[in-house]
Amino acid sequence: MANLTERITVNPDQCNGRPCIRGMRIRVTDVLDLLANGLTSEQILEELRT
């Protein structure tokens, strides 16, 4: 797996400073919650595209 620290950013002006996926306003915690609820990575991508 690629170096995750290159894909996660923290910007105090974006999402209240919570870690996000680089270049997007998708919080890391949202992705982890979806994974914890049993969604596959493909389902998560589809969910976040809409």
Number of C-alpha atoms within 10 A of each C-alpha: 3 6 7 9 9 9 12 17 19 15 12 10 8 15 13 9 12 17 19 21 17 16 9 10 12 17 19 15 12 13 18 12 11 15 14 10 9 10 15 12 12 8 13 16 12 10 11 10 7 5
